[in-house]
Amino acid sequence: MRSPWVLALVMALACVRPAFADDAAKQENIKRYLELVGVQSTLGRMVGPLTEQYMDTFRRVQPNATEEAQEAMRTILAREFGQGMPELIGQIGQVYGQIFNEEEIAAMVAFQQSPAGRKLQQTTPQLQRDMAQAAMEWGRNVAEKSGTLFLETYKPKE
């Protein structure tokens, strides 16, 4: 009597196993993609600013903290951010896995490995700097124009 149940279980597991294999391949592609786009180095560059942001909070919460205490906290924060990086990268990978399917991830990896993808990766810091500069200049121009329009059109109520 047990053999039909065993057969059903074996058949069910045979159907499930390829899904796990696909998931493992997808996870490997996500890991590869995150490596190609330099997620770890990008996050590594964020540790310093994040540490300082949390240090500002620490100083507000502990206004009487000595320099020694502040330095101890800074050291702990930097260490914990650094040691926690694999966990964060795993969470980022999960986000990618929820949004993109295996085929899309594979295409993203292929693009990053292409000449255009490598050029994009190499020039992204320059693009970001140039775009930030363009946005600052644009904002300054909008503010100047807005100030001029304000002076020309605003009449206080008497």
N, C-alpha and C positions, 0 to 999 in steps of 0.2 A: 504494500500500500504506500510505502514511503517513496518508492522510485518515481511516481509521477510528480511528487513535490520536488524531489531532487532535480529531476529533469527540468521542471519549470524554473527553479532557482538558477540552474546552470544557463538556461536560455536567457533569463533576465540579466544575469551578469554578463553574458556575451554581448548583449545589446548595450549595456552601460559602459563596458570597458573602452570602446572606441571614443565615447564622449570624454572620458578621462584623458585619453591619449590626445584628443584634439585640444582639450583644455591645457594640457601640459605644453603642447606645441605653441599654443597661443601665449601662454605665460612666458615661454622662452623668447618668443618674438617681441613681446612687450619689454622684457628685460633688455634685449638687444637694442630695441629702439631707444629706450631711456639712456642706455650707454652711448649710443650714437649721437644723441642730441645733447649729451653732457649734463644730464640732470644732476648727477652727484657733484660735479664741479660748480654748477650754478647754485645749488643748495649750499655748498661749502662757502661760497662767497657771501651768502646771506647770514651765516652764523655770527659774524662780527656785528652787523647792524641789528640783528635780532637780540643779541646779547645786550647791546647798549639800550635798545628799547625796553627790555625787561629790567635793566639796571635803573633806568629812569623811574619805572614803577616801584622797584625796590626802595629807591631813595625817597619816594613820596610816602610809601608805607612805613619805612624805617628812617625817618628824618635824622635821628640821632646816631645812625650807624657810623662807626669809625671807618677810617680809610682801610684799615686792616679787614674789617668785616665786609666792606664793599668789594675789596679785592678777592676775598674768599668766595663771595657770592658770584662774582664775575668768572672766576675759575670754575666753579661748579656749573654755572650755566653753559659755558663754552664746552666743558667736558660732556655734559648731558646732551647738548645739541649734537655734538660730534658723534657720540655713541648711539644716539637715537636715529641717526641718518638712515640706516638700513630699514628701520621700521617705517619711516616717512616715505622712502622710495617704494617700499612694498605697498603702502596705501595709495601712492600715486599710480602705481601699476594697476591696482584694483580699479581705480577711477577709469583708466584707459580701457581696462577689460570690460567695464560696464557700458562704455560708450561705443567702442569699436569692436567689430567682429574679427575673426582670424584673418580673413582675406584683406580687410582694410589695414590691419596691423602689418601684415606681410608687405603690402604696397607701401606703407610708410617707411618700413625698413629699407625696402628697395630704393625708394627715393633718396633717403639719407645716404645710401651707399653710392648713389649716382654722382656724376660730376656736378650737376646742378645742386643736389642736396649738400654735397661737401662744400660748395661755394657758399650756399646759404648759411651753413653752420659757421664757416670761417668769417663771414661778413656780418653776421647778426649783431655783434657788439657795436660795430661801426654804424649799422642801420639804426640801432636803438639810440645811439648818441645823436646821429643826424636827425632822426625823427623828433627826439626830445628838443633839440635846438630849434627845429622848424616850429614845433608847437609853442615854445617859449616866445619866439619872434612873432608868431601869429597872435598869441595871447596879448603880447605887448601892443601890437597894432590895433587889435580890437579894443583894448582898454583905452588907448589914446583916442581912437575914433569915437568911442562911447563918451569919453570925457568932453571932447569937443562938441558933440551933439547935445550933451547935457547942458553945457554952458550956452549954446545957441538956442535951445528950446525950453529950458526949464524956467518957469516964472513962479516964484513963491506966491502962495496965497496970502493975501493981505487981510 
